[in-house]
Amino acid sequence: MGYYDDYYSEIITEEISAVSDEDLKKKMKDLLKNEKNVKISTEVKKLTQIYIDEGLIPEKYENDALLVALTSVYSLDILVSWNFKHLVKRNTRIGVNLINLKNGYKSIEILAPPEL
């Protein structure tokens, strides 16, 4: 397995905060200690809205669109997710990269962890 720089956003910290098992919550927070945090900016919000307006990701799953936008705006290579409903699927992968190309962002990969 290759070397990767890991990034996270406030979306992840919010999801961890919602975990009821305190031991699990602590372990998850500990995993983030040495990782880089990416912030949700105006540019990220704008690209998020484009993904939603283009019908790629439903508005009620805005956090999924935010994760894709964070990956794109920060020029990260890969978004890793277990979300097979909205993210890790062929149509989303193609649609994200078409929208990114149209809006001046590079292509990204959206992968499930076993694909790494």
C-alpha positions in Angstrom: 0.0 0.0 0.0 1.3 3.5 -0.9 1.7 6.5 1.3 -1.2 9.0 1.6 -1.6 12.3 3.3 -4.9 12.3 5.1 -7.3 15.2 5.4 -10.6 15.7 7.2 -13.2 18.4 7.6 -15.7 19.7 10.2 -18.2 17.3 8.6 -16.2 14.4 10.0 -15.7 16.0 13.4 -19.5 16.6 13.6 -20.2 13.0 12.7 -17.7 11.8 15.4 -19.3 14.0 18.0 -22.6 12.3 17.3 -21.2 8.9 18.2 -22.8 7.8 21.5 -20.1 5.2 22.5 -17.5 7.4 24.3 -14.6 4.9 23.9 -15.2 4.7 20.1 -15.6 8.5 19.9 -12.2 8.9 21.6 -10.5 6.4 19.3 -12.0 8.2 16.2 -10.8 11.6 17.5 -7.4 10.2 18.2 -7.2 9.1 14.5 -7.5 12.8 13.4 -4.8 14.2 15.7 -2.0 14.0 13.0 -4.2 14.7 10.0 -4.7 17.9 8.1 -8.0 19.8 8.4 -9.6 21.4 5.4 -12.1 24.3 5.9 -15.4 24.9 4.3 -14.9 28.1 2.4 -17.1 30.3 0.1 -15.6 28.6 -2.9 -16.4 25.1 -1.4 -20.0 26.2 -0.8 -20.3 27.5 -4.3 -19.1 24.2 -5.9 -21.3 22.2 -3.5 -24.3 24.1 -4.8 -23.3 23.4 -8.4 -23.2 19.7 -7.7 -26.7 20.0 -6.2 -28.1 22.3 -8.9 -26.8 19.9 -11.6 -28.8 17.1 -10.0 -25.7 15.1 -9.2 -26.3 14.9 -5.4 -29.7 15.5 -3.9 -29.9 18.7 -1.7 -30.9 16.7 1.4 -27.4 15.1 1.2 -25.6 18.4 1.1 -22.8 17.0 3.3 -22.0 14.5 0.6 -21.7 17.3 -2.0 -19.6 19.3 0.5 -17.1 16.4 0.8 -16.7 16.2 -3.0 -16.3 20.0 -3.2 -13.7 20.0 -0.4 -11.7 17.3 -2.3 -12.0 19.3 -5.5 -11.3 22.8 -4.2 -8.3 21.7 -2.2 -6.9 19.8 -5.2 -6.9 16.5 -3.3 -6.6 13.4 -5.4 -9.0 10.9 -3.8 -12.1 11.0 -1.7 -12.5 7.8 0.3 -16.0 6.8 1.3 -18.2 3.9 2.3 -21.2 5.9 0.9 -22.3 3.7 -2.1 -25.7 5.5 -2.3 -24.4 8.9 -3.4 -20.7 8.9 -3.8 -18.9 5.7 -4.6 -20.8 5.0 -7.9 -20.1 5.3 -11.5 -22.5 8.2 -12.3 -21.3 10.3 -9.5 -17.6 9.7 -10.4 -18.3 10.7 -14.0 -20.6 13.7 -13.1 -18.2 15.1 -10.6 -15.3 15.2 -13.0 -17.5 16.7 -15.8 -18.6 19.5 -13.5 -15.0 19.9 -12.2 -13.7 20.2 -15.8 -16.4 22.7 -16.7 -15.6 24.8 -13.6 -11.8 24.7 -13.7 -11.1 22.0 -11.2 -9.0 18.9 -11.7 -10.5 15.4 -11.8 -10.7 13.5 -8.6 -11.2 9.8 -7.7 -14.0 8.7 -5.4 -13.1 5.3 -4.0 -14.2 2.8 -1.4 -11.4 1.9 1.1 -10.8 -1.6 -0.4 -10.0 0.2 -3.7 -6.9 1.8 -2.2 
